[in-house]
């Protein structure tokens, strides 16, 4: 149930690597998020079902750090959220999907749809900076072949960390498709760059002298959602 076109709120294409020593390949995986008023924070469904490793758990905690640092420096976030890799039934580890998970959380919070023609890989730190990952070639090729099976539209592609550009060594078929404009690779250094590519909207991640995000930007929509959550939390006390 991986989509390769259209737009969806709270849904995104992540990329993973599977295989053994002699055969490694990349596969796309749908990652989804739901956000709602509460105090439980971000619930990692994989962790709750003992399918998540320590590094993946650490990546999920970093997402809490980023959201708190950006939107809740003076008051706690009344946030509950659930996030999961859909239709995966084996152990998941590593932090290479942490930026992907942050994008899908921002999409759900801002109620901004994400372009399903794009898949994402990359780790993220608490400042929103994208960090390099392994298996970049296999991940790109895995999503390319899925898109090819569905028909290449010229809008599909993969977002990778800018540090991984020097690691690219793609098969000739993928390189030719990129040259023809049938497939794309975007290299980013910050979460704001990636969310703009995925949504087509301005991230607006810099506050003005009054401490406000630009109007109608994704970050302003996230902050407005948190403000509504605060008001709802007050009512339910």
MIPAMI-837866 format. One line per 4 residues: number of its first residue (from 0); for each residue x, y, z of N, C-alpha, C, CB. Coordinates in pm, 1 decimal. Glycine has a CB too. Example, Ala and Ser with C-alpha at 12.3 -4.5 7.8 and 13.67 -1.06 7.14 Angstrom:
<atoms>
0 = 1319.0,-569.0,780.0,1230.0,-450.0,780.0,1320.0,-330.0,780.0,1130.8,-447.3,904.6; 1285.0,-225.0,708.0,1367.0,-106.0,714.0,1290.0,3.0,787.0,1408.4,-59.8,572.5;
</atoms>
This chain:
<atoms>
0 = 82.6,-120.4,0.0,0.0,0.0,0.0,86.5,126.1,0.0,-93.7,0.2,121.3; 195.4,122.4,-72.8,281.5,239.8,-88.7,229.9,322.5,-205.5,430.4,198.5,-111.3; 200.4,449.3,-179.3,154.6,538.8,-285.6,274.0,604.0,-353.4,59.1,646.4,-229.8; 265.1,622.4,-484.7,371.5,690.3,-558.7,319.1,813.3,-631.7,436.2,594.5,-658.2;
4 = 198.5,856.6,-596.3,145.7,983.6,-646.1,37.3,1032.1,-550.6,89.7,968.7,-791.3; -6.7,1154.9,-569.4,-108.7,1212.4,-482.9,-49.2,1274.6,-356.7,-209.6,1106.4,-445.0; -137.3,1331.7,-272.3,-96.9,1397.2,-148.2,-179.5,1340.7,-32.6,-114.3,1551.9,-158.3; -113.7,1316.8,82.8,-182.8,1264.0,200.2,-131.8,1333.6,325.9,-163.4,1110.8,211.4;
8 = -222.0,1363.0,418.7,-183.3,1419.9,547.9,-142.3,1307.3,642.0,-299.4,1503.4,609.4; -28.1,1323.3,708.0,15.5,1225.5,807.1,61.9,1094.1,749.1,-93.7,1199.5,901.7; 100.2,1093.4,622.1,151.3,972.3,559.1,270.6,1009.1,471.1,40.2,901.3,475.8; 373.4,923.3,472.0,495.4,950.9,397.7,563.4,819.9,361.0,590.5,1040.8,479.3;
12 = 646.5,823.6,258.3,722.4,705.9,216.9,861.7,708.9,278.9,732.1,698.5,62.9; 888.8,613.9,367.9,1022.2,596.4,422.9,1097.4,492.4,342.5,1015.8,556.0,570.7; 1227.3,481.0,366.2,1311.3,386.9,292.0,1396.5,306.8,389.3,1400.8,461.1,189.7; 1400.4,177.2,366.7,1478.8,88.1,451.0,1565.4,-1.7,363.1,1386.9,3.4,542.5;
16 = 1664.5,-62.3,425.2,1752.4,-157.0,355.8,1734.1,-293.7,418.5,1902.2,-112.2,362.6; 1719.8,-394.6,332.9,1707.2,-532.5,379.5,1805.4,-619.9,303.4,1562.1,-584.5,361.7; 1831.2,-737.3,358.2,1915.6,-833.1,286.5,2019.9,-895.7,375.4,1982.9,-766.4,170.4; 2106.6,-973.7,311.8,2215.9,-1040.8,380.2,2347.8,-984.0,329.5,2209.5,-1194.4,358.6;
20 = 2457.3,-1046.0,368.5,2589.6,-993.9,334.9,2609.8,-981.8,183.5,2697.4,-1083.6,394.4; 2560.1,-1076.3,107.3,2585.8,-1078.7,-36.5,2475.3,-1016.5,-120.0,2606.9,-1218.8,-80.8; 2365.7,-979.7,-58.6,2253.9,-924.0,-134.6,2178.7,-823.2,-48.4,2158.5,-1036.3,-183.2; 2190.1,-695.7,-86.0,2124.8,-588.5,-10.4,2036.9,-509.0,-105.9,2229.8,-495.6,59.5;
24 = 1916.3,-477.1,-63.3,1827.0,-399.3,-148.4,1741.7,-307.1,-63.0,1737.8,-491.8,-233.7; 1694.1,-200.7,-124.9,1612.2,-103.8,-54.6,1464.6,-125.4,-81.4,1651.8,36.1,-93.8; 1382.6,-99.9,20.1,1237.6,-112.1,3.5,1169.4,11.0,64.5,1184.4,-243.8,70.1; 1067.5,63.4,-3.1,989.8,172.9,56.1,888.9,118.7,157.3,916.9,253.5,-53.8;
28 = 863.7,197.7,259.9,768.4,160.7,363.5,683.8,282.2,399.8,841.3,105.0,488.5; 554.1,264.7,405.3,467.0,375.2,445.5,479.3,398.7,595.7,319.5,346.2,407.0; 505.0,524.1,632.8,509.0,564.5,773.1,392.6,660.2,796.5,646.9,631.5,810.5; 315.7,637.0,901.2,199.1,720.8,928.8,205.3,776.7,1070.6,69.2,640.8,908.8;
32 = 137.9,889.5,1090.6,132.7,952.4,1222.7,-6.7,1007.5,1248.7,238.0,1064.9,1234.3; -48.8,999.4,1373.4,-170.6,1063.4,1421.6,-131.8,1150.0,1541.4,-281.0,957.1,1460.2; -185.1,1271.9,1548.4,-154.3,1361.9,1659.6,-284.1,1410.3,1723.2,-68.7,1482.5,1611.6; -285.1,1421.3,1857.7,-406.5,1457.6,1928.8,-369.3,1511.8,2066.1,-502.3,1336.3,1941.1;
36 = -465.7,1573.1,2133.4,-440.5,1633.1,2264.4,-416.5,1523.4,2367.8,-558.9,1723.3,2307.5; -316.3,1544.5,2452.4,-286.4,1447.6,2556.8,-153.2,1479.2,2621.9,-285.4,1305.8,2500.2; -105.3,1389.0,2705.9,19.8,1412.5,2778.2,120.4,1299.2,2760.9,-8.9,1432.1,2925.0; 89.7,1204.8,2673.8,175.8,1087.0,2662.4,294.7,1106.3,2569.9,95.6,971.0,2614.6;
40 = 300.4,1217.9,2496.8,411.1,1240.5,2404.8,398.2,1153.7,2281.3,543.8,1213.8,2473.6; 512.1,1127.7,2218.6,512.4,1049.0,2094.6,522.4,901.0,2128.7,629.6,1091.6,2001.5; 421.5,825.5,2090.0,423.1,681.1,2111.7,476.9,611.6,1987.4,281.6,628.7,2146.7; 587.7,541.2,2005.2,647.2,462.0,1898.4,583.1,323.1,1902.4,803.9,453.5,1913.3;
44 = 494.8,295.8,1807.8,420.1,169.1,1809.6,515.0,50.4,1799.3,317.6,164.7,1694.6; 623.3,65.6,1722.2,721.6,-42.9,1712.6,782.0,-74.8,1849.6,833.3,-5.5,1613.2; 810.9,30.1,1927.4,867.3,7.8,2060.8,766.3,-60.7,2151.5,912.5,140.3,2123.2; 640.2,-17.9,2143.4,536.8,-76.2,2229.2,514.2,-223.6,2198.7,406.2,0.0,2213.2;
48 = 545.9,-265.2,2076.4,526.8,-404.8,2038.1,659.1,-481.4,2033.1,457.5,-412.7,1902.9; 764.7,-421.6,2092.5,897.9,-484.3,2100.6,957.5,-513.4,1963.3,889.7,-613.5,2180.1; 926.6,-428.3,1865.7,982.5,-443.1,1731.0,1083.3,-333.3,1698.4,870.7,-442.4,1627.7; 1119.8,-253.3,1797.4,1208.3,-138.8,1774.4,1337.1,-154.2,1853.9,1137.9,-7.3,1812.3;
52 = 1451.7,-128.2,1787.1,1580.2,-134.7,1853.4,1614.5,-6.4,1926.6,1686.9,-166.2,1754.3; 1724.6,-6.8,2000.4,1762.3,106.6,2084.0,1793.3,231.7,2002.8,1881.6,70.4,2168.4; 1857.3,214.6,1887.9,1892.9,331.9,1806.9,1767.3,396.6,1749.9,1989.5,292.3,1692.4; 1671.4,313.2,1706.9,1545.0,367.3,1657.0,1470.5,438.9,1769.5,1457.2,254.8,1597.1;
56 = 1471.7,381.8,1888.6,1406.8,447.0,2003.7,1471.2,581.8,2033.4,1414.2,356.8,2128.4; 1603.7,588.0,2024.0,1674.0,714.6,2046.0,1629.1,818.6,1943.5,1827.2,693.9,2038.2; 1616.8,776.9,1816.4,1572.6,869.1,1712.0,1435.4,927.1,1742.2,1570.1,798.9,1577.6; 1345.6,845.4,1796.4,1212.4,893.4,1830.0,1217.4,996.5,1942.9,1122.6,776.4,1869.5;
60 = 1305.4,977.8,2039.3,1319.4,1073.2,2148.5,1374.3,1206.9,2099.0,1410.3,1016.2,2256.9; 1459.1,1202.2,1996.3,1513.5,1324.9,1938.0,1400.8,1408.5,1877.0,1620.4,1291.7,1830.8; 1299.8,1343.2,1821.9,1185.8,1417.2,1766.0,1116.8,1498.9,1874.7,1084.8,1320.5,1700.0; 1101.7,1440.2,1992.9,1044.4,1514.1,2106.3,1129.0,1635.6,2140.1,1031.9,1423.2,2229.6;
64 = 1261.5,1618.6,2135.6,1351.4,1728.7,2165.1,1337.9,1841.9,2065.2,1493.2,1680.0,2167.9; 1325.8,1808.0,1936.9,1310.4,1911.8,1834.2,1179.7,1987.4,1851.9,1316.2,1850.1,1694.0; 1069.3,1915.3,1867.4,939.1,1981.1,1880.9,933.3,2068.3,2006.3,827.2,1876.6,1884.8; 990.3,2020.6,2114.9,989.1,2099.6,2238.4,1075.4,2224.4,2223.3,1038.6,2015.1,2357.2;
68 = 1191.5,2209.6,2158.5,1280.0,2323.2,2140.8,1223.2,2430.5,2050.1,1409.9,2277.1,2086.9; 1146.5,2390.3,1949.7,1089.4,2485.3,1854.3,959.2,2547.8,1903.0,1065.5,2416.8,1722.5; 877.4,2470.3,1971.6,740.9,2514.6,1997.8,702.1,2519.2,2145.3,647.1,2425.9,1926.5; 789.5,2476.0,2234.9,746.2,2467.3,2375.4,859.1,2499.4,2471.7,691.6,2328.2,2405.5;
72 = 928.1,2610.4,2448.1,1037.8,2646.7,2537.7,988.3,2698.0,2672.3,1125.3,2751.3,2472.7; 865.5,2748.3,2676.0,815.1,2809.4,2799.2,696.0,2736.1,2859.2,776.9,2951.4,2772.7; 652.5,2629.2,2795.6,540.5,2552.5,2848.9,543.4,2413.3,2787.3,404.6,2623.6,2820.2; 499.4,2311.7,2859.6,502.7,2175.7,2806.4,400.5,2156.3,2694.3,476.9,2075.2,2918.3;
76 = 434.3,2068.5,2601.5,342.9,2040.0,2490.4,234.6,1942.5,2536.7,420.3,1981.7,2368.3; 105.6,1976.9,2523.3,-2.0,1883.6,2557.8,-28.7,1789.0,2440.7,-131.4,1960.5,2596.0; 74.6,1714.2,2403.4,69.4,1635.3,2279.9,71.2,1485.9,2307.4,185.7,1671.8,2189.6; -16.6,1416.3,2238.7,-6.3,1271.6,2224.6,0.5,1242.3,2075.7,-127.1,1196.8,2293.2;
80 = 84.4,1149.2,2039.7,98.9,1113.4,1898.6,135.2,966.4,1888.9,206.5,1201.6,1828.6; 94.2,905.5,1779.7,135.2,767.8,1751.4,197.3,766.3,1612.2,13.3,667.4,1761.0; 305.0,691.2,1599.1,376.7,684.5,1472.4,421.4,541.0,1449.0,498.1,781.4,1471.4; 412.4,495.5,1323.9,446.6,356.5,1296.3,488.2,335.2,1152.3,330.4,267.0,1328.9;
84 = 565.6,229.3,1131.3,593.2,176.5,998.5,479.4,78.8,967.0,736.3,106.1,990.7; 396.5,111.7,869.9,281.2,26.2,839.9,324.2,-104.6,772.7,182.0,101.1,749.9; 257.7,-211.5,811.3,278.1,-344.1,752.5,423.3,-390.2,757.6,231.0,-344.2,609.6; 489.0,-365.3,869.6,620.0,-425.3,894.1,606.2,-513.7,1017.4,732.2,-315.5,913.7;
88 = 660.7,-633.7,1007.6,639.5,-732.6,1114.0,771.1,-790.5,1165.3,550.1,-845.4,1063.7; 882.3,-724.7,1129.2,1011.8,-767.1,1178.2,1076.1,-653.0,1256.1,1102.4,-812.5,1061.8; 1189.1,-681.3,1316.7,1256.8,-584.5,1402.0,1308.1,-465.5,1320.0,1372.9,-651.8,1476.6; 1290.5,-343.6,1372.7,1335.0,-220.6,1307.4,1437.3,-152.1,1396.5,1215.0,-125.8,1277.5;
92 = 1550.6,-113.5,1335.9,1650.1,-40.4,1413.5,1719.2,61.3,1324.6,1753.2,-136.7,1476.1; 1798.8,147.8,1385.6,1865.2,254.2,1313.0,1784.5,383.3,1319.9,1887.6,213.4,1168.0; 1852.6,494.6,1290.0,1785.9,624.3,1296.2,1774.4,691.0,1159.9,1859.7,715.3,1390.5; 1792.0,614.9,1052.7,1791.2,674.9,919.1,1652.8,720.4,875.3,1845.5,576.8,818.6;
96 = 1549.1,683.0,949.6,1413.3,728.7,917.3,1366.7,840.2,1009.9,1315.8,612.4,924.6; 1454.5,891.1,1096.3,1408.4,988.7,1195.4,1363.4,1119.1,1130.2,1518.9,1017.1,1296.4; 1429.4,1163.2,1022.2,1381.7,1283.8,953.5,1246.6,1257.4,889.1,1483.6,1330.3,847.0; 1229.9,1137.7,833.8,1102.6,1099.9,772.3,990.6,1104.4,874.6,1111.7,960.1,710.1;
100 = 1017.8,1054.1,993.7,919.0,1053.7,1101.6,886.2,1195.7,1147.0,969.9,971.2,1220.3; 985.7,1282.9,1146.1,959.9,1422.0,1183.7,874.7,1492.1,1078.2,1092.1,1497.5,1203.5; 901.5,1466.3,950.9,819.4,1524.9,844.2,673.5,1484.0,858.3,872.3,1482.8,706.5; 649.9,1357.2,887.1,511.8,1309.5,893.1,440.8,1363.4,1017.0,508.0,1156.1,892.5;
104 = 515.1,1385.5,1125.8,456.6,1449.0,1244.4,419.2,1594.8,1215.3,555.1,1442.1,1363.4; 508.3,1667.0,1147.5,479.0,1805.7,1110.9,357.7,1812.1,1018.4,601.4,1871.0,1043.1; 347.9,1718.0,925.7,232.8,1712.9,834.9,103.1,1694.3,912.6,249.7,1599.2,732.7; 103.8,1601.5,1008.1,-16.3,1575.7,1086.9,-51.4,1694.8,1175.1,2.3,1450.9,1172.6;
108 = 48.3,1755.9,1237.5,23.7,1869.6,1326.1,-26.8,1991.5,1249.2,150.8,1905.4,1402.1; 35.2,2019.7,1133.8,-2.9,2136.8,1054.3,-121.2,2108.3,963.2,114.7,2184.1,971.5; -158.6,1978.8,952.1,-264.4,1935.5,860.7,-231.2,1977.3,717.7,-400.9,1994.1,903.6; -104.5,1956.9,683.1,-53.7,1987.1,549.1,-22.0,1855.0,479.5,73.5,2079.7,555.4;
112 = -77.4,1831.8,359.6,-52.2,1705.2,290.7,90.4,1693.3,236.7,-150.2,1688.9,177.3; 139.2,1570.1,233.8,272.5,1537.9,183.6,261.5,1471.0,47.8,348.2,1447.2,282.7; 351.9,1507.6,-41.6,357.1,1450.7,-176.1,402.4,1304.9,-168.2,452.4,1532.9,-267.4; 315.1,1213.5,-210.1,346.0,1070.8,-204.3,434.7,1024.6,-319.7,218.0,991.0,-204.1;
116 = 468.5,1115.4,-410.1,561.5,1082.3,-518.8,705.2,1080.4,-469.0,547.5,1182.5,-634.1; 726.7,1124.0,-346.3,861.6,1140.1,-292.7,882.0,1047.8,-173.3,887.4,1286.7,-252.4; 998.4,982.9,-169.7,1039.2,903.6,-54.4,1155.6,974.2,14.2,1078.6,758.4,-96.5; 1177.3,941.0,141.0,1274.4,1015.9,221.9,1364.5,921.6,300.3,1202.1,1111.4,318.2;
120 = 1491.6,959.7,309.6,1583.0,895.1,403.3,1670.9,1002.6,464.4,1669.0,784.8,333.2; 1715.3,980.0,586.7,1801.1,1076.8,653.4,1775.3,1079.5,802.7,1780.6,1214.9,594.7; 1880.8,1090.3,878.4,1870.3,1108.4,1023.0,1855.8,1257.3,1053.6,1994.4,1048.5,1096.2; 1804.9,1289.7,1171.7,1789.2,1430.2,1210.4,1833.8,1447.4,1355.5,1641.4,1477.4,1191.9;
124 = 1889.5,1566.2,1387.9,1924.4,1592.6,1526.9,1822.3,1687.0,1589.9,2066.2,1652.0,1536.9; 1845.2,1725.2,1716.1,1746.4,1806.2,1788.9,1732.6,1948.1,1735.2,1783.3,1812.2,1934.4; 1825.0,1989.0,1649.3,1820.0,2122.2,1589.4,1758.8,2119.7,1449.7,1959.4,2181.9,1583.3; 1713.2,2002.4,1407.1,1651.8,1991.5,1275.6,1750.7,1974.6,1162.5,1569.3,2110.7,1249.6;
128 = 1877.6,1953.4,1195.4,1979.6,1934.8,1092.7,1979.0,1790.4,1044.9,2119.2,1973.5,1146.1; 1985.6,1773.0,912.8,1983.2,1638.7,854.3,2121.6,1577.3,859.8,1932.1,1642.7,708.9; 2129.1,1452.4,901.7,2255.3,1380.2,917.8,2263.2,1263.4,818.5,2270.0,1328.6,1063.3; 2384.5,1225.9,776.9,2400.6,1121.4,674.7,2360.8,983.3,724.2,2543.6,1117.7,627.1;
132 = 2334.3,895.7,627.3,2288.7,759.3,656.7,2362.3,659.7,565.4,2133.3,747.3,637.9; 2340.1,532.0,588.3,2398.9,428.1,504.6,2298.4,374.1,404.2,2452.2,315.0,590.7; 2348.9,301.0,305.3,2263.0,235.1,207.9,2188.7,329.1,115.8,2165.5,150.9,277.9; 2245.0,448.6,91.0,2171.2,548.7,12.9,2141.6,501.2,-128.9,2249.7,678.7,7.4;
136 = 2235.0,431.3,-192.8,2212.3,386.4,-330.7,2101.3,282.3,-338.7,2340.9,329.1,-389.4; 2105.0,186.8,-246.8,2001.8,83.1,-246.4,1864.1,141.9,-218.9,2034.4,-23.8,-142.5; 1856.5,241.0,-131.8,1727.7,302.0,-99.0,1670.2,376.3,-218.9,1742.4,397.5,19.9; 1753.8,453.2,-287.4,1707.3,526.0,-406.8,1661.5,428.5,-513.6,1818.9,617.1,-462.8;
140 = 1741.5,326.8,-539.4,1707.7,230.0,-644.8,1581.4,152.8,-610.5,1823.6,132.5,-667.2; 1561.4,121.6,-481.3,1440.4,50.0,-440.8,1315.8,129.7,-471.3,1445.0,17.1,-293.1; 1317.9,260.5,-439.6,1199.5,342.8,-467.9,1183.7,365.1,-618.1,1209.0,478.5,-395.0; 1294.2,380.0,-688.4,1287.1,398.2,-834.6,1214.4,280.8,-900.1,1429.4,412.8,-894.9;
144 = 1250.2,160.1,-862.6,1190.9,43.0,-928.5,1042.2,28.4,-895.3,1265.8,-84.2,-887.4; 1001.7,68.8,-774.2,858.8,70.4,-742.6,786.5,170.9,-831.9,836.0,104.6,-593.2; 844.2,289.6,-846.1,783.4,393.7,-930.4,778.0,349.2,-1076.1,861.9,525.9,-918.5; 881.9,281.9,-1121.0,883.8,232.7,-1258.9,771.7,132.0,-1282.7,1019.7,168.9,-1291.2;
148 = 747.4,44.7,-1185.1,638.4,-52.8,-1196.4,503.5,16.8,-1207.2,638.7,-147.8,-1076.2; 491.2,131.6,-1135.7,365.0,206.8,-1135.2,355.3,304.0,-1252.5,350.1,283.3,-1004.2; 461.7,326.9,-1325.2,479.2,423.4,-1434.2,542.8,551.7,-1380.2,342.9,454.9,-1502.7; 656.6,586.2,-1436.1,727.4,707.6,-1396.5,650.7,829.5,-1444.6,871.1,708.5,-1452.4;
152 = 630.6,925.2,-1355.7,551.1,1043.9,-1388.3,636.3,1168.1,-1410.6,451.7,1070.6,-1278.4; 765.5,1160.9,-1375.9,849.8,1278.9,-1385.0,846.3,1363.7,-1259.7,808.9,1361.4,-1501.8; 762.9,1324.9,-1162.2,752.9,1398.9,-1036.6,809.2,1319.4,-918.5,607.7,1435.9,-1009.4; 844.2,1194.3,-943.1,887.3,1107.1,-834.1,1036.4,1123.2,-805.8,855.7,961.2,-867.4;
156 = 1074.7,1090.9,-683.6,1214.9,1100.3,-647.6,1236.9,1076.3,-499.9,1269.5,1234.7,-686.3; 1359.6,1100.4,-455.4,1401.3,1070.1,-319.0,1474.3,1189.9,-259.7,1491.1,944.5,-315.6; 1443.7,1221.7,-133.6,1516.4,1322.3,-57.3,1623.4,1251.7,25.0,1420.3,1404.9,34.1; 1747.8,1298.3,11.5,1860.0,1238.7,84.4,1936.6,1348.3,159.9,1955.1,1162.4,-13.4;
160 = 2019.9,1311.8,257.4,2106.3,1411.1,322.0,2210.8,1463.1,222.9,2175.8,1350.2,446.4; 2244.3,1590.2,232.3,2341.8,1647.6,139.4,2479.4,1582.3,155.3,2352.8,1799.0,161.0; 2508.4,1530.6,275.6,2638.5,1466.7,297.7,2653.4,1337.8,218.6,2658.2,1438.2,445.2; 2540.8,1277.4,177.7,2545.6,1149.8,105.8,2560.9,1164.7,-44.8,2421.8,1071.6,134.5;
164 = 2563.1,1287.8,-95.2,2578.1,1307.5,-239.9,2706.6,1241.7,-289.9,2578.3,1458.4,-274.6; 2814.3,1253.9,-211.6,2943.1,1197.5,-254.0,2942.3,1044.5,-254.2,3054.4,1247.7,-163.0; 2841.5,983.3,-192.8,2831.5,837.1,-188.9,2750.0,779.1,-303.5,2771.0,794.0,-58.8; 2690.1,866.0,-387.2,2601.3,817.1,-492.5,2679.4,740.2,-599.2,2525.5,934.2,-556.7;
168 = 2633.2,619.0,-625.0,2691.3,533.1,-728.0,2576.8,445.9,-781.2,2811.9,444.8,-671.0; 2482.8,512.1,-847.4,2357.7,448.2,-886.9,2373.0,368.9,-1015.1,2248.9,551.8,-903.6; 2285.8,269.8,-1032.1,2287.3,191.9,-1155.9,2251.5,281.8,-1274.4,2188.8,72.2,-1146.7; 2301.0,246.2,-1390.3,2288.2,331.8,-1509.0,2143.8,364.6,-1543.8,2353.7,265.4,-1627.2;
172 = 2053.2,270.3,-1521.6,1912.3,293.9,-1554.8,1855.9,411.0,-1474.0,1828.9,166.7,-1528.9; 1892.2,417.3,-1346.7,1843.3,526.0,-1261.4,1906.2,658.5,-1303.5,1874.1,496.8,-1112.5; 2035.5,657.2,-1331.0,2105.2,778.8,-1375.5,2043.0,832.5,-1504.2,2255.8,750.4,-1397.0; 2012.7,742.8,-1598.3,1951.9,784.8,-1725.8,1813.6,845.2,-1703.1,1941.7,665.1,-1822.9;
176 = 1736.8,785.7,-1612.2,1602.5,837.8,-1583.0,1612.5,977.4,-1522.1,1526.0,742.7,-1487.2; 1712.8,999.0,-1437.4,1732.8,1131.9,-1377.6,1770.9,1232.8,-1486.0,1842.6,1126.9,-1267.4; 1858.4,1192.2,-1577.5,1898.7,1281.7,-1686.6,1780.1,1320.6,-1773.9,2006.6,1215.5,-1772.3; 1685.8,1228.7,-1791.1,1567.0,1255.8,-1874.1,1459.8,1332.0,-1797.1,1508.5,1124.9,-1927.1;
180 = 1480.8,1355.6,-1667.9,1381.7,1425.3,-1587.4,1266.0,1337.3,-1544.3,1329.2,1541.7,-1662.7; 1282.1,1204.7,-1552.6,1176.2,1113.2,-1511.8,1181.7,1078.9,-1363.6,1184.0,987.1,-1592.8; 1293.7,1107.7,-1299.7,1314.2,1074.9,-1158.8,1407.9,1180.6,-1101.5,1373.0,929.1,-1140.2; 1399.5,1204.9,-969.6,1474.5,1315.8,-912.7,1539.2,1277.2,-779.4,1383.2,1436.5,-893.7;
184 = 1647.5,1347.4,-746.8,1710.1,1336.5,-615.3,1728.3,1477.0,-561.2,1846.9,1260.0,-622.3; 1678.7,1498.4,-437.9,1696.9,1626.4,-369.0,1788.8,1603.1,-249.7,1559.2,1687.3,-323.3; 1892.1,1686.2,-234.1,1983.4,1676.3,-120.2,1958.1,1794.4,-27.7,2132.8,1673.0,-166.9; 1929.8,1766.5,99.1,1892.2,1872.7,193.5,1980.4,1868.9,317.6,1744.2,1859.5,233.7;
188 = 1987.8,1984.4,385.6,2067.7,1993.9,506.5,1988.1,2024.7,631.1,2170.8,2096.8,489.1; 1858.4,2059.0,613.9,1775.2,2093.4,729.8,1632.4,2048.5,704.5,1779.8,2245.8,758.8; 1561.9,2021.5,812.7,1424.4,1972.6,803.1,1334.8,2071.6,729.1,1368.1,1945.6,942.6; 1365.2,2200.9,738.9,1284.1,2302.6,671.4,1291.5,2287.1,520.5,1329.5,2443.0,711.7;
192 = 1409.7,2253.0,467.2,1423.9,2232.9,322.9,1339.9,2113.5,276.6,1572.3,2211.6,285.6; 1344.0,2007.5,352.1,1272.5,1886.7,312.8,1122.0,1903.4,316.2,1311.9,1773.3,401.6; 1069.2,1969.1,420.6,923.3,1982.7,431.8,869.5,2071.4,321.0,884.2,2040.2,569.2; 949.6,2167.2,273.1,905.7,2250.9,161.6,896.5,2170.4,32.3,1001.2,2368.9,143.2;
196 = 992.8,2080.9,9.4,988.8,1994.5,-108.8,868.9,1900.9,-101.8,1119.4,1913.1,-121.6; 844.7,1845.3,15.6,737.9,1746.6,32.2,598.3,1807.1,23.3,753.5,1676.9,164.3; 584.0,1930.7,69.2,451.1,1992.0,77.3,424.5,2097.1,-29.3,433.0,2053.7,211.3; 531.5,2157.4,-82.4,513.9,2268.5,-176.3,479.4,2398.7,-106.5,406.2,2235.2,-276.4;
200 = 486.4,2400.5,28.3,457.0,2520.7,105.5,582.7,2570.1,176.8,344.5,2493.6,207.2; 581.9,2696.8,216.2,695.1,2754.4,287.5,703.0,2698.1,428.9,684.4,2907.6,291.3; 823.9,2661.9,471.3,842.2,2611.7,607.9,826.5,2724.1,709.6,980.3,2545.9,623.1; 886.8,2840.1,680.5,875.3,2953.8,771.8,929.8,2925.0,909.0,733.0,2995.7,783.7;
204 = 1050.3,2866.0,915.5,1103.5,2820.3,1043.4,1181.6,2926.1,1120.9,1191.1,2702.9,1020.5; 1186.3,3048.9,1071.2,1256.2,3155.8,1141.7,1155.9,3255.2,1200.0,1354.7,3227.7,1047.2; 1164.5,3277.7,1330.3,1073.2,3371.7,1396.4,1116.4,3516.1,1369.4,1068.3,3344.8,1548.9; 1019.2,3607.2,1367.2,1050.0,3748.1,1348.7,1086.5,3811.8,1482.5,931.3,3821.5,1284.4;
208 = 1104.7,3944.9,1484.0,1145.5,4013.7,1606.0,1040.6,4005.8,1716.6,1175.4,4158.0,1575.2; 917.6,3973.2,1679.2,810.5,3956.2,1778.0,793.8,3810.8,1821.7,679.3,4007.4,1721.5; 883.5,3726.8,1771.9,877.8,3586.2,1809.2,774.1,3505.3,1735.3,852.5,3575.1,1952.8; 726.7,3555.8,1620.3,622.7,3487.1,1543.2,680.6,3424.5,1416.4,509.7,3584.9,1506.7;
212 = 628.8,3306.9,1382.2,662.8,3246.7,1253.9,585.7,3318.8,1143.1,631.0,3094.0,1253.5; 636.3,3320.0,1019.2,563.7,3384.3,908.9,423.2,3327.7,893.1,640.8,3367.9,778.2; 327.6,3414.3,865.8,187.6,3372.1,852.1,171.9,3269.3,741.5,97.5,3492.7,824.0; 85.9,3171.1,765.1,51.7,3066.7,668.8,167.9,2973.2,636.6,2.3,3129.5,542.1;
216 = 276.7,2982.0,711.2,386.2,2886.5,691.5,355.0,2758.1,768.3,522.7,2947.0,738.1; 428.7,2652.4,738.5,405.4,2524.7,805.0,433.4,2536.3,954.9,493.0,2414.7,742.5; 542.6,2603.7,992.1,575.0,2616.0,1133.5,470.2,2698.6,1208.0,712.8,2678.6,1150.4; 413.9,2799.6,1140.5,308.5,2878.3,1206.2,183.0,2793.3,1225.1,275.2,3005.3,1123.5;
220 = 154.4,2704.0,1130.7,38.8,2615.4,1142.3,58.1,2514.2,1255.1,14.1,2542.6,1009.9; 181.3,2466.0,1270.5,209.8,2374.2,1381.0,191.6,2446.2,1514.7,353.9,2317.0,1369.3; 244.7,2567.2,1524.1,230.9,2642.1,1649.1,84.9,2673.6,1679.0,311.9,2771.4,1642.9; 8.5,2707.4,1574.9,-135.1,2733.0,1595.5,-205.6,2606.9,1645.9,-201.1,2782.2,1464.0;
224 = -166.4,2491.7,1594.7,-225.4,2365.0,1640.2,-191.8,2341.5,1786.6,-175.1,2246.4,1554.1; -67.3,2369.5,1825.8,-28.9,2353.5,1966.2,-107.8,2449.2,2055.4,122.1,2377.2,1983.5; -131.0,2570.7,2008.6,-210.3,2667.1,2086.4,-352.1,2616.0,2107.9,-213.8,2804.0,2015.6; -409.7,2555.1,2004.2,-544.2,2496.4,2018.8,-541.6,2379.4,2117.1,-598.4,2449.1,1881.3;
228 = -432.0,2303.1,2114.7,-417.9,2191.8,2208.4,-411.7,2242.8,2352.0,-292.2,2109.4,2175.8; -338.1,2352.7,2374.1,-331.1,2412.1,2508.0,-470.0,2451.4,2557.3,-238.4,2534.9,2507.8; -547.2,2514.2,2470.3,-682.0,2557.3,2510.0,-770.1,2437.2,2540.5,-746.4,2643.2,2399.6; -760.6,2332.1,2459.3,-839.0,2210.3,2483.8,-797.8,2144.9,2614.3,-822.6,2110.9,2368.0;
232 = -667.0,2144.3,2641.3,-616.8,2084.3,2765.4,-669.2,2158.9,2887.4,-463.4,2083.5,2766.4; -681.2,2291.6,2876.7,-734.2,2371.2,2988.0,-878.8,2335.9,3016.0,-722.1,2520.6,2958.1; -956.0,2318.6,2909.8,-1099.7,2290.4,2922.3,-1123.1,2154.8,2989.0,-1167.6,2293.4,2783.6; -1036.1,2056.7,2958.6,-1057.5,1921.5,3008.4,-1002.8,1899.0,3147.6,-996.1,1823.5,2915.5;
236 = -934.0,1999.5,3204.6,-880.6,1982.4,3341.4,-993.2,1980.4,3444.5,-780.7,2095.6,3375.3;
</atoms>
